[in-house]
Amino acid sequence: MTLNTPQKPVVLSIQDLSISYLAERGRVRAVTKASFDLHQGETVALIGESGCGKSTLVLGLMRQLPKNASIDSGSLLYTRRDGSRLNIRDLSKAGMRRFLWSECSMVFQGALNALNPVIRISGMIYDTAEAHGLGRREAKERALNLFSKVRLDPNRVFNAYPHELSGGMRQRVLLAMSLLLQPQVVIMDEPTTAVDILTQRSIIEVLKRLRDEFHFSIIFISHDLAVAAEIADTIATMYAGEIVEKGPVDEVFYRPRHAYTLGLLEAAPRLSAGAETLESIPGSPPDLIEPPAGCKFHARCRFMTDPCTITAPPLEYTDENHTAACYHRDQVLATRRKVLS
Amino acid sequence: MNAPSAAQTAAPLVSLRGIYRSFEKDRREIPVLQDINLDVYSDEIICLVGESGCGKTTTGKIAAGLLSPSRGELRFEGRLASEYRTRSERMALRRSLQIVHQDPFASLNPTHTIGQILSFPLRRHRMVENRAGLRRRVWELLTLVDLTPPGDIVNKYPHQLSGGQRQRVSIARALTVNPRLIVADEAVSMVDVSIRIGLLKMLHELRQRFHLSIVFITHDLALAKYFAWEGRIAVMYLGRIVEIGPTPAVIGHPAHPYTKALLAAVPEADPDITRRKKQMPLRSEDIPSLTAIPAGCSFHPRCPFFQPGVCDHTVPALLPAPQTGQLVACTPLAQSGTLKPYA
């Protein structure tokens, strides 16, 4: 497990990213002024409830948003291995095609839907390789090598159709394929959600091994705090389209400073904890067409005071590397300390 | 059997004895359940856990009387289900056993209002005298599941509610007929983490208030531990119960190698603990197909404590584990009290 790596260079810098969807009732502000840096070799877990904007954020990053969505502002600065920089938003269609897979790839949720059912795995490998000017022989060699690294029988899987593979195997195929063109950044959308416990474990182990060997960076989307605790270096909590807290994994788990993160932690059962007192977060997320004034979490927050309803708290440093947007960060921290002691 | 957790002196409410169930697929018999014995006592919580295909949902459906076993018997309050013969007896049995499904999008009719959804069983089973009584009862049920004010909910359609609210409607619908047992099949898996706990707490309160038994089916061990801390957990593998006992014993001191492997594999929402967790490597990662269940203990091809000639020979019986006392189906453990790694 690598520790947080502030000294490593930044691969991807997301700055003030805002994305909205056009719906019948109006604009849905799905992501509002999200900023964070992804360092080389770092795993950032984006956590939050459904509808918090985490999937929209990464789709925006890959420029794969549906037609009714648009990036309203912000920049997505990417640094290539040779040090040259580009803004993903400025890429042409062709440029974007080259960028995907070779610089930044994605592992989708639900491995069943992400693989074409009528094409052999080998066909998908060759298609991808061809689109990026990689020779067939080289592509096959790389694929077989990657398949054995994710503990699959390389030749069998290479020639198989997706339906011949179990869910866990398909997920590992996707993991291997995402690394085919040696990207610097891999985005994973709930890669272990729909799988069984032992399958999840083998995917986590394989993922850790690949990460140690190839040093790629990961943006990991999850609503499962336990998986995030295990594989992330950095946690970013999203609520109602905003990143409300971000910090090293231990900081966020043991010393959270945002009331929403605290709420998530207090709702997560732990096997080792014996009889537990857990709490739900009351209420439900706000309407993102007409978001509430002030802190968007205030209506559900136990620490809410008048300022929370008027001005949104800024995302500020609470410690080195740890930022939070909450007026009551001291109370949040004290509450967590009391539970943990 | 199965040393009940609370002070259960009375006969079990629901009892499954020697249950086998198979399904036919491509003219082949697929044995989904084999020799399931399970007693559910009044007021009790039992969690069925295991991976997909282990038979937990089929067991739940049989316990709820929705599926008949291929072999074996289901008893309710000591009496065989098949002995409930008259129409009114069968209706009474039907009312006593209820199920809450996983997907509240699929289990509520999208063209009916919440009021209609709750009224139907109330009328069908003549739970109310007249229209005023019906209205009162619907209001009362919505209040019970914290969908308040009921007036705001009753005329809404399922699509106008959130997933959590819909699941509350499902629970309210199960409660319309004053059941004794509710089978909750992955009932909170599809709702967000932050509201899951609220639903579980509500189920707990309803259980205490109405003396319900709950069979809670889940693949999430941490959730099972939380919900059934005062009840029991049954771990299933390839159609059999491999370990069953009070939750603190099964989670704190797992005896069956499969339970140990599962518990070791679950990540924890605590960075220190999850990093330090010791994994238990299995001999094989592949779950055998239900059409070719290994002989003897069906876990033996994967078990790190496999003993040739023993484990692949006889199907282990559920026997009390040394020291901790939960029932466990593992022959080497029963013979020597300890497990030796397979060389």
Boltz contact constraints between the chains, C-beta under 6 A:
constraints:
  - contact:
      token1: [A, 1]
      token2: [B, 275]
      max_distance: 6.0
  - contact:
      token1: [A, 49]
      token2: [B, 192]
      max_distance: 6.0
  - contact:
      token1: [A, 49]
      token2: [B, 194]
      max_distance: 6.0
  - contact:
      token1: [A, 50]
      token2: [B, 192]
      max_distance: 6.0
  - contact:
      token1: [A, 196]
      token2: [B, 51]
      max_distance: 6.0
  - contact:
      token1: [A, 196]
      token2: [B, 52]
      max_distance: 6.0
  - contact:
      token1: [A, 197]
      token2: [B, 262]
      max_distance: 6.0
  - contact:
      token1: [A, 197]
      token2: [B, 265]
      max_distance: 6.0
  - contact:
      token1: [A, 197]
      token2: [B, 266]
      max_distance: 6.0
  - contact:
      token1: [A, 198]
      token2: [B, 265]
      max_distance: 6.0
  - contact:
      token1: [A, 201]
      token2: [B, 265]
      max_distance: 6.0
  - contact:
      token1: [A, 202]
      token2: [B, 285]
      max_distance: 6.0
  - contact:
      token1: [A, 223]
      token2: [B, 193]
      max_distance: 6.0
  - contact:
      token1: [A, 225]
      token2: [B, 269]
      max_distance: 6.0
  - contact:
      token1: [A, 226]
      token2: [B, 267]
      max_distance: 6.0
  - contact:
      token1: [A, 226]
      token2: [B, 268]
      max_distance: 6.0
  - contact:
      token1: [A, 226]
      token2: [B, 269]
      max_distance: 6.0
  - contact:
      token1: [A, 227]
      token2: [B, 267]
      max_distance: 6.0
  - contact:
      token1: [A, 229]
      token2: [B, 269]
      max_distance: 6.0
  - contact:
      token1: [A, 229]
      token2: [B, 271]
      max_distance: 6.0
  - contact:
      token1: [A, 229]
      token2: [B, 274]
      max_distance: 6.0
  - contact:
      token1: [A, 230]
      token2: [B, 267]
      max_distance: 6.0
  - contact:
      token1: [A, 230]
      token2: [B, 274]
      max_distance: 6.0
  - contact:
      token1: [A, 249]
      token2: [B, 271]
      max_distance: 6.0
  - contact:
      token1: [A, 250]
      token2: [B, 271]
      max_distance: 6.0
  - contact:
      token1: [A, 253]
      token2: [B, 271]
      max_distance: 6.0
  - contact:
      token1: [A, 267]
      token2: [B, 193]
      max_distance: 6.0
  - contact:
      token1: [A, 267]
      token2: [B, 194]
      max_distance: 6.0
  - contact:
      token1: [A, 267]
      token2: [B, 197]
      max_distance: 6.0
  - contact:
      token1: [A, 268]
      token2: [B, 269]
      max_distance: 6.0
  - contact:
      token1: [A, 269]
      token2: [B, 222]
      max_distance: 6.0
  - contact:
      token1: [A, 269]
      token2: [B, 223]
      max_distance: 6.0
  - contact:
      token1: [A, 269]
      token2: [B, 226]
      max_distance: 6.0
  - contact:
      token1: [A, 270]
      token2: [B, 268]
      max_distance: 6.0
  - contact:
      token1: [A, 270]
      token2: [B, 269]
      max_distance: 6.0
  - contact:
      token1: [A, 270]
      token2: [B, 270]
      max_distance: 6.0
  - contact:
      token1: [A, 271]
      token2: [B, 222]
      max_distance: 6.0
  - contact:
      token1: [A, 271]
      token2: [B, 225]
      max_distance: 6.0
  - contact:
      token1: [A, 271]
      token2: [B, 266]
      max_distance: 6.0
  - contact:
      token1: [A, 272]
      token2: [B, 273]
      max_distance: 6.0
  - contact:
      token1: [A, 275]
      token2: [B, 229]
      max_distance: 6.0
  - contact:
      token1: [A, 276]
      token2: [B, 226]
      max_distance: 6.0
  - contact:
      token1: [A, 278]
      token2: [B, 197]
      max_distance: 6.0
  - contact:
      token1: [A, 280]
      token2: [B, 195]
      max_distance: 6.0
  - contact:
      token1: [A, 280]
      token2: [B, 197]
      max_distance: 6.0
  - contact:
      token1: [A, 280]
      token2: [B, 198]
      max_distance: 6.0
  - contact:
      token1: [A, 281]
      token2: [B, 194]
      max_distance: 6.0
  - contact:
      token1: [A, 284]
      token2: [B, 162]
      max_distance: 6.0
